[in-house]
Amino acid sequence: MEDLLRLAADPTAWAALATLIAMEVVLGIDNLIFISILTNKLPAGQREKARKIGISLALIMRLALLGTVAIIVTLTQPVISILGKGFSWRDIILIGGGLFLLWKATKEIHHNVDPRAGSHDEPSTGGAVVTNFATAIGQIILLDIVFSVDSIITAVGMTDEIAIMVIAVIVTVIVMLLAANPLANFIAGNPTIVMLALGFLLMIGMALIAEGFGAKIPKGYIYAAMAFSALVETLNMLSRRAVRKREANGHGSASHEAPEDGPRMPMQR
């Protein structure tokens, strides 16, 4: 309790907390995009439940990892060497997670481009693949592990105070819970956004693999590219909406004018 009061009176601690929350929320976006895309493949009645389970597991994993900070720090120590290049457990986890994201995103893109290709082994309902609930949760857990390790290692590198890390993680997961349904519904309601989000997952997967091999890609570049792509797609959506509105207005005015273009009755003398 005394430690919390000390931190509450320390402006530096508040600055560290705000910075860490911002960083964790940004890192959580990757996790949330994957959960949204995956749960949208479930039957409608199971989607919200799967999102809550996935995000709750992300919170549990992050808090569990915070309880083993001493072990987390050792994950950055090389455990194997290949061709003179050392790889830590963190590197191995990031490479494995990146490869999984590449496989999953590529598979989903292939299905969106040619839905008939997966029809022989995946049932389809209304054009959307229906994923088994247990399979979806299993894949969410796998990516939760990857993103949780990356998130906690980032937190450990930014502050030494466990209390600040715990608060930042809890706030981040609350934000994810609040944003999960609106984001998933927005993606489901806009097919072009699905392809854009899958492209983001490809980029994130490549970034994880590169980081696992020691090629650090600044997160700012990745998120700037994502923001620019999202802006362009937003403009495209507004343009399409305006075209549909003009077409609807055109059809409406044409229907009102149609009777005037019909044959007229001859005037009686």
QUIMO-V591227 format. One record per backbone hydrogen bond with DSSP energy under -1.0 kcal/mol. NH is the residue of the N-H (numbers start at 1). CO is the residue of the C=O. Records with the same first field share a line. If there is no record, write none. Layout:
NH = CO + CO
This chain:
5 = 1
6 = 2
7 = 3
8 = 4
9 = 5
10 = 7
14 = 10
15 = 11
16 = 12
17 = 13
18 = 14
19 = 15
20 = 16
21 = 17
22 = 18
23 = 19
24 = 20
25 = 21
26 = 22
27 = 23
28 = 24
29 = 25
32 = 28
33 = 29
34 = 30
35 = 31
36 = 32
37 = 33
38 = 34
39 = 35
40 = 36
41 = 38
42 = 39
46 = 43
50 = 46
51 = 47
52 = 48
53 = 49
54 = 50
55 = 51
56 = 52
57 = 53
58 = 54
59 = 55
60 = 56
61 = 57
62 = 58
63 = 59
64 = 60
65 = 61
66 = 62
67 = 63
68 = 65
72 = 68
73 = 69
76 = 73
77 = 74
79 = 87
80 = 87
82 = 85
85 = 82
87 = 80
90 = 75
92 = 88
93 = 89
94 = 90
95 = 91
96 = 92
97 = 93
98 = 94
99 = 95
100 = 96
101 = 97
102 = 98
103 = 99
104 = 100
105 = 101
106 = 102
107 = 103
108 = 104
109 = 105
110 = 106
111 = 107
112 = 108
113 = 109
114 = 110
117 = 114
119 = 116
121 = 118
122 = 118
125 = 128
128 = 125
130 = 123
131 = 41
136 = 132
137 = 133
138 = 134
139 = 135
140 = 136
141 = 137
142 = 138
143 = 139
144 = 140
145 = 141
146 = 142
147 = 143
148 = 144
149 = 145
150 = 146
151 = 147
152 = 148
153 = 149
154 = 150
155 = 151
156 = 152
157 = 153
158 = 155
159 = 155
165 = 161
166 = 162
167 = 163
168 = 164
169 = 165
170 = 166
171 = 167
172 = 168
173 = 169
174 = 170
175 = 171
176 = 172
177 = 173
178 = 174
179 = 175
180 = 176
183 = 179
184 = 180
185 = 181
186 = 182
187 = 183
188 = 184
189 = 185
193 = 190
194 = 190
195 = 191
196 = 192
197 = 193
198 = 194
199 = 195
200 = 196
201 = 197
202 = 198
203 = 199
204 = 200
205 = 201
206 = 202
207 = 203
208 = 204
209 = 205
210 = 206
211 = 207
212 = 208
213 = 209
214 = 211
215 = 210
216 = 214
222 = 218
223 = 219
224 = 220
225 = 221
226 = 222
227 = 223
228 = 224
229 = 225
230 = 226
231 = 227
232 = 228
233 = 229
234 = 230
235 = 231
236 = 232
237 = 233
238 = 234
239 = 235
240 = 236
241 = 237
242 = 238
243 = 239
244 = 240
245 = 241
246 = 242
247 = 243
248 = 244
249 = 245
250 = 246
251 = 247
252 = 248
253 = 249
254 = 250
255 = 251
256 = 252
257 = 253
258 = 254
261 = 258
262 = 259
